[in-house]
Amino acid sequence: MTGPRTESETRVSRMVGRNVYFLREYRGFSRVQLVKKTGYSQLGFIEKGKKNGHGSLPSVSADQLVTFAKELETTPQWLLTEHKNPIHFLPCDMGVFDFTTLCPDTKNFYASVVGKKVRQWREERRWTLDRLVDEMRARGARIDKSGLAQFERHYKNHGVSVDHFMIYVEIMETTPHKLLLRQS
């Protein structure tokens, strides 16, 4: 699907951005420091949930999610959770998370992991691509059959936004952590 992403399509990305901003400030990192650690030059747009220079709302990928969690010493789940007052919801075990199970290897590595798991899950249930596309669209995703097939096969290094990632979590009735793990 083409065209700029809408506010509803980037709701989870904007929430992750707010949580990244909070933890970055809490940990005492400047934006420049976190950009150097992660390599994500669009961090300011991600944190603010504002349109970038191309007029597009930022979308956080699954790989960025894992990188932010690692650098900010938290879990992907914490970054994916809405916190009314984040200071009251800091994980007690922050910094103790086992990153040997979640560690970015190559660009869009986790998109590949998630895509393979989505395809396996879909095929085990004998769902067609059309059925999964319909379920995704019913939850607000702008996706087509071709895009889903490319994602499942990791064609052209196809990424996945956290917004779509969380829809897969919901449809598959799993947890973010289980969907990100290399082995099930």
VORO-210602 format. One line per 8 residues: for each residue x negated, y negated, z of C-alpha. Coordinates in nm, 3 decimals, padded with zeros to 5 digits. Example, Ala and Ser with C-alpha at 12.3 -4.5 7.8 and 13.67 -1.06 7.14 Angstrom:
2
-01.230 00.450 00.780 | -01.367 00.106 00.714
This chain:
184
00.000 00.000 00.000 | -00.131 -00.343 -00.084 | -00.085 -00.691 00.054 | -00.175 -00.845 00.387 | -00.091 -00.651 00.701 | 00.203 -00.784 00.898 | 00.221 -00.859 01.270 | 00.420 -00.540 01.336
00.166 -00.333 01.141 | -00.119 -00.459 01.359 | 00.050 -00.451 01.702 | -00.184 -00.181 01.841 | -00.492 -00.345 01.684 | -00.403 -00.676 01.850 | -00.354 -00.502 02.187 | -00.693 -00.329 02.152
-00.844 -00.667 02.065 | -00.702 -00.823 02.383 | -00.838 -00.534 02.591 | -01.181 -00.559 02.424 | -01.183 -00.933 02.501 | -01.090 -00.872 02.865 | -01.352 -00.600 02.920 | -01.621 -00.793 02.733
-01.562 -01.091 02.962 | -01.535 -00.866 03.270 | -01.865 -00.696 03.183 | -02.032 -01.034 03.126 | -02.111 -00.983 02.755 | -02.101 -01.273 02.517 | -01.924 -01.217 02.188 | -02.263 -01.236 02.012
-02.404 -00.964 02.239 | -02.114 -00.728 02.166 | -02.139 -00.801 01.792 | -02.508 -00.705 01.806 | -02.429 -00.384 01.998 | -02.142 -00.278 01.769 | -02.227 -00.436 01.435 | -01.869 -00.565 01.398
-01.903 -00.925 01.281 | -01.523 -00.973 01.280 | -01.506 -00.933 01.660 | -01.364 -01.282 01.718 | -01.073 -01.214 01.483 | -01.016 -00.873 01.642 | -01.011 -01.016 01.996 | -00.782 -01.304 01.906
-00.558 -01.106 01.670 | -00.582 -01.398 01.426 | -00.608 -01.392 01.048 | -00.961 -01.370 00.912 | -01.111 -01.575 00.629 | -00.927 -01.360 00.374 | -00.590 -01.439 00.533 | -00.550 -01.085 00.664
-00.471 -00.981 01.020 | -00.752 -00.766 01.160 | -00.704 -00.394 01.193 | -00.917 -00.193 01.436 | -01.030 00.145 01.301 | -01.053 00.465 01.504 | -01.432 00.447 01.471 | -01.437 00.090 01.602
-01.216 00.199 01.891 | -01.469 00.466 01.996 | -01.762 00.225 01.955 | -01.591 -00.044 02.166 | -01.502 00.213 02.435 | -01.861 00.335 02.448 | -02.019 -00.011 02.461 | -01.768 -00.139 02.717
-01.794 00.179 02.927 | -01.429 00.272 02.921 | -01.207 00.523 02.745 | -01.035 00.487 02.410 | -00.709 00.552 02.599 | -00.765 00.247 02.822 | -00.818 00.027 02.517 | -00.500 00.169 02.358
-00.285 00.090 02.663 | -00.094 -00.234 02.718 | -00.195 -00.392 03.049 | 00.016 -00.677 03.186 | -00.263 -00.771 03.426 | -00.577 -00.581 03.318 | -00.772 -00.646 03.639 | -00.522 -00.426 03.827
-00.556 -00.147 03.574 | -00.932 -00.106 03.544 | -01.007 00.266 03.534 | -01.156 00.379 03.865 | -01.404 00.596 03.677 | -01.507 00.330 03.426 | -01.856 00.415 03.311 | -01.823 00.784 03.398
-01.647 00.884 03.075 | -01.823 01.169 02.893 | -01.930 01.019 02.562 | -02.099 01.339 02.449 | -01.755 01.440 02.320 | -01.697 01.101 02.152 | -01.995 00.950 01.979 | -01.980 00.775 01.640
-02.204 00.949 01.388 | -02.141 00.790 01.048 | -01.907 00.531 00.902 | -01.547 00.646 00.939 | -01.658 00.967 01.110 | -01.350 00.968 01.335 | -01.121 00.891 01.043 | -01.251 01.215 00.892
-01.192 01.406 01.218 | -00.839 01.268 01.253 | -00.757 01.321 00.885 | -00.857 01.687 00.903 | -00.651 01.738 01.219 | -00.346 01.563 01.069 | -00.367 01.783 00.759 | -00.409 02.101 00.967
-00.116 02.003 01.193 | 00.104 01.919 00.894 | 00.022 02.245 00.713 | 00.077 02.458 01.026 | 00.428 02.315 01.048 | 00.481 02.347 00.672 | 00.549 01.976 00.643 | 00.510 01.819 00.302
00.318 01.498 00.248 | 00.655 01.333 00.176 | 00.795 01.438 00.513 | 00.498 01.299 00.704 | 00.508 00.977 00.499 | 00.879 00.942 00.585 | 00.803 00.993 00.957 | 00.522 00.735 00.939
00.742 00.482 00.759 | 01.023 00.534 01.011 | 00.774 00.417 01.274 | 00.674 00.108 01.077 | 00.368 00.230 00.887 | 00.312 00.106 00.536 | 00.178 00.422 00.373 | 00.240 00.623 00.058
00.186 00.986 -00.039 | -00.137 00.911 -00.226 | -00.285 00.718 00.067 | -00.198 00.996 00.312 | -00.349 01.262 00.083 | -00.669 01.055 00.052 | -00.685 01.009 00.429 | -00.635 01.380 00.499
-00.915 01.473 00.257 | -01.137 01.178 00.358 | -01.146 01.068 -00.004 | -01.362 00.761 -00.071 | -01.452 00.733 00.300 | -01.089 00.644 00.378 | -01.054 00.491 00.728 | -00.765 00.489 00.974
-00.640 00.193 01.178 | -00.555 00.238 01.545 | -00.203 00.135 01.449 | -00.165 00.440 01.221 | -00.371 00.649 01.462 | -00.119 00.591 01.742 | 00.168 00.682 01.510 | -00.008 01.013 01.437
-00.051 01.064 01.815 | 00.323 01.009 01.862 | 00.435 01.232 01.573 | 00.193 01.511 01.667 | 00.282 01.481 02.037 | -00.081 01.476 02.143 | -00.317 01.236 02.320 | -00.564 00.992 02.162
-00.854 01.178 02.319 | -00.748 01.516 02.180 | -00.699 01.371 01.833 | -01.049 01.218 01.840 | -01.228 01.532 01.959 | -01.429 01.711 01.694 | -01.301 02.055 01.800 | -00.952 02.133 01.919
